[in-house]
Amino acid sequence: MNLKNILNGIEDLKAKGELDKEIKGIENNSQNVKKDFLFVAIKGFTVDGHDFIQQAVENGATAVAVNESSDWKKLKLPENVTLIVSKDTRSFLAFSSCNFYSNPSKKLKLIGITGTKGKTTTTFMIKEILEKAGKKVGLIGTIATYINGKKLNDSERTTPESLELQKLFAQMVKEKVEYVVMEVSSQSLKLHRVDGCEFDIVAFTNLSEDHISEKEHPDIKDYFESKLKLFEMCKIGYTNMDDLHGNKIRKMFPDKEIFGYGIDNGGELVARDITVTSSYVDFKTKLTDKNERIKVDIPGRFTVYNALATISICKKLGIEGEIIKEALEKVKVPGRSEMVENKLEIPIMIDYAHTPESLQNILQAVKSYTRGKLISVFGCGGDRDRRKRPQMGEISGRIADYTIITSDNPRTEEPKAIVDEIEKGIKKTKGKYEVIVDRKSAIAKAIEMASKADVIVLAGKGHETYQEINGEKHPFDERTIVTEIINQK
């Protein structure tokens, strides 16, 4: 594509050199640059792309984009290399990628889901319904990317970098995808990964203090404001009226079509007569012009909110009520309140909860409907925030009837050292517990002590099918492990 066309519509640019030239690709990683590529230098958290401009040129870049704040005036580029100066190269990468791939999001019905929790489940629910309705669907999110029912690859992050995202959209257009449903993280909005995307419908699930850190958001205000950017990019939006922040969104965008859903604080779609059991939820809501009972085999009150967001969107897309109802009853989300069927009929749930707040939420939800004991099995990842370890120990000790502290992904840390830090927190409570460092043995112990009236929560790994130890990923699928343990009985 001609460089002029790649730069079309991008504001606040300065350029030095020839603009009428063919560009064969765009890259923000200098190692991947080839002949006649445009290299976009981005200053990251640990690596600055501006330090690799020379390498990009040596690899064949004939155009280089740099940040206005960099020392671009000191750059000495060959005569044949065009220099482009942008106010923000992250945003430049997004818009130039949109142009290079012919703005694929305009050719798709794009649905974006944002919020602290519920993004993954809601996107899978929408995907299930649309596919049942015979639509061709793409999904992009935390677990994996899917195109027309086929898993393309596992995800490294919730929302891909803009270049990769536009490439995916272009592939989906090529494969005749009609609808794309994607998780949109606050980081992706803040770091301009979805700039240039045209969202038909978006939804906000909830907001809580989960991503407040030096490398993410300095405070809850910044976190919320990042989420709000999605509503600036949409045609129609839906928001959770029962969430403190979600309730404000309609008033903040008076010129947009924004609708509400909820349980307690009203909205256009409201759930009533809710039943929560150890294996499902059901509730009544206006699926058509009358209240109908909806059943979802994902236990927990939060499932009701995810289902309401899903129903709101699918109704707007014109999907028949009966299709929505049937698909919701069958939907399974890998590693999100996922129940593992077993011949002993013990309720065993696999959940991705790996932060203090998410562990508290899942344990409180399960505790509310457990007839017998709530047995919590969890660990904490190595090479990650150590402060959360005693916090999570204390949470499990307070809520669960019995806790088995074990390993998660120890990575380069000593597993026993991580477990010891978790144990410091649980000792502050009166909760019963034991330590079994080997995760498979910990799961076996939980199954051994459980009855049909109890619920086992295997928290932390969720959809992951490996355990990372010393930089190596070993096969570890908790669904398979549960089945193996039970079949040996």
C-alpha positions, 0 to 999 in steps of 0.5 A, spaced: 500 500 500 502 507 498 504 510 504 500 516 503 494 511 503 497 509 510 497 516 513 490 518 510 486 521 515 491 521 521 492 528 524 498 532 527 503 528 523 510 531 521 514 528 515 521 528 512 522 524 505 518 521 500 511 519 501 509 516 495 512 509 496 509 502 496 509 499 503 509 492 504 508 491 511 507 495 518 511 492 524 512 495 531 518 490 533 524 491 529 526 484 529 520 482 524 521 488 519 522 486 512 524 490 506 519 496 504 516 496 511 514 501 516 517 501 523 513 504 528 517 506 534 513 505 541 516 507 548 514 501 552 514 500 560 520 496 559 523 497 552 523 503 548 522 502 540 526 508 539 532 504 541 531 499 535 530 504 529 537 502 526 536 495 527 529 496 523 532 500 517 538 495 517 532 489 516 529 493 510 524 499 513 523 504 508 519 509 513 520 510 520 514 513 525 517 516 532 514 519 538 514 527 538 517 527 545 523 523 542 530 525 540 527 525 533 531 531 530 538 527 532 536 521 528 540 520 522 536 516 517 538 514 510 536 518 504 531 513 502 528 512 509 522 517 510 521 519 517 514 520 520 513 524 527 507 523 531 504 526 537 503 518 540 505 512 536 501 508 539 495 511 536 499 512 530 500 504 530 492 503 531 490 508 525 495 506 520 494 499 521 486 500 520 488 503 513 493 498 511 488 493 512 482 497 509 479 498 515 476 491 516 472 493 523 467 497 518 465 491 514 464 487 521 458 488 526 463 489 532 461 488 539 465 490 545 465 488 552 468 492 558 468 491 565 472 488 571 469 482 571 464 478 566 467 480 560 469 473 558 463 469 560 459 475 556 463 474 550 462 467 550 454 467 551 453 472 545 458 467 541 454 461 543 447 465 541 449 468 535 452 461 532 446 457 534 442 463 530 446 460 524 451 466 524 458 466 522 462 469 529 469 471 531 471 472 538 477 475 541 478 475 548 482 473 554 482 465 553 483 465 545 481 467 539 475 463 535 473 464 527 467 461 525 467 456 531 475 454 530 480 456 535 485 460 532 490 460 538 491 462 545 491 469 547 497 472 550 493 478 553 485 480 553 485 485 547 491 484 542 496 490 540 492 494 535 496 491 529 495 484 531 487 486 532 487 489 525 490 483 522 485 479 525 479 483 523 482 482 516 482 475 516 475 475 519 473 479 513 476 474 508 473 468 512 466 471 511 465 473 519 459 477 520 459 478 527 465 479 532 465 479 539 471 481 543 473 483 550 476 490 551 480 491 557 481 498 560 489 497 558 487 496 551 483 503 551 488 507 555 494 504 550 490 506 544 489 498 541 482 499 539 483 506 536 480 506 529 475 501 531 468 502 529 463 498 535 456 497 533 454 495 540 458 495 547 456 493 554 459 495 561 459 489 566 462 492 572 468 496 576 472 494 582 479 495 584 483 490 580 488 493 576 490 499 580 498 499 579 504 503 577 504 499 570 496 499 569 492 505 572 494 509 578 487 510 581 480 508 580 478 514 576 483 513 571 481 506 571 474 508 570 475 513 565 479 508 560 473 504 560 469 510 558 473 511 552 469 505 549 462 508 549 465 514 545 467 509 540 460 506 539 453 507 536 449 503 542 451 501 549 448 497 555 450 498 562 449 495 569 445 499 573 446 496 579 454 497 579 456 504 582 460 506 576 455 503 571 449 507 573 453 513 572 454 512 564 447 514 561 448 521 564 455 521 562 453 520 554 446 524 553 447 524 546 448 516 545 443 511 545 445 507 552 440 502 555 440 499 562 440 492 565 440 490 572 436 486 578 435 492 583 436 499 580 432 498 574 433 499 567 430 496 560 431 489 562 430 487 569 431 480 572 426 477 577 425 471 581 432 469 581 434 462 583 441 460 585 443 453 586 450 449 586 450 448 578 445 453 575 441 459 576 435 461 573 430 467 573 425 471 569 426 477 564 422 480 558 425 475 553 420 477 548 414 481 550 412 477 556 417 475 562 420 468 561 424 463 565 431 463 563 436 458 565 444 458 565 448 452 567 453 457 571 452 458 578 452 465 581 448 471 582 453 474 577 451 470 572 444 473 572 448 480 570 452 477 564 446 473 562 442 480 562 448 484 558 448 478 553 440 478 552 440 485 551 445 485 546 442 479 542 435 482 542 438 488 539 441 484 534 434 481 532 435 474 535 429 470 536 427 469 544 427 461 543 434 461 540 437 466 546 433 461 551 436 455 548 443 457 547 444 460 554 442 453 557 447 450 554 453 455 554 460 453 557 465 458 559 472 455 559 475 456 566 469 461 569 465 458 574 466 451 570 462 445 573 466 439 572 461 433 571 463 426 574 460 420 576 461 421 584 456 427 582 460 432 587 459 439 585 466 441 583 468 448 580 474 450 576 474 458 576 480 463 574 479 467 580 487 469 582 486 476 585 484 477 592 477 480 590 476 475 585 477 469 590 472 473 595 467 474 589 467 466 587 467 464 594 462 468 597 457 466 591 458 459 592 458 459 599 451 462 599 448 456 596 452 451 598 448 446 603 454 442 606 462 444 606 465 449 601 472 446 600 477 451 597 483 449 593 488 455 591 495 457 590 498 464 588 502 465 581 510 466 582 513 472 580 507 476 581 504 481 586 507 478 593 502 482 597 496 479 595 498 472 597 496 473 605 490 477 603 488 471 599 489 466 605 485 470 609 479 471 604 479 463 604 480 462 611 474 467 613 469 464 607 471 457 606 469 451 611 476 448 609 482 450 605 487 447 601 493 451 600 497 449 594 501 451 588 499 455 582 504 457 577 510 458 581 514 460 575 521 461 577 519 461 585 520 456 590 513 453 591 513 452 598 515 459 599 509 462 596 505 457 600 508 459 606 506 467 604 499 465 603 499 461 610 501 467 614 494 470 612 490 464 613 493 464 620 489 470 622 483 467 621 479 461 625 479 457 618 480 450 618 486 448 613 492 444 610 498 445 606 499 440 600 504 443 595 503 438 589 496 441 586 494 434 583 495 431 590 491 437 593 485 436 588 485 429 590 484 430 597 479 435 596 475 430 592 476 425 598 473 429 603 467 431 599 460 429 599 454 431 594 452 436 599 459 440 598 462 444 593 469 444 591 472 450 588 479 449 584 481 457 584 486 460 580 488 456 573 481 456 570 482 455 562 489 454 563 492 447 561 499 447 564 503 449 570 509 453 569 515 451 573 522 454 572 520 457 565 517 450 562 510 449 561 508 442 564 501 439 561 496 440 567 488 440 565 484 440 571 478 437 568 482 431 566 486 431 573 479 431 576 476 425 571 483 421 572 482 422 580 475 420 580 476 414 575 481 411 580 476 410 585 
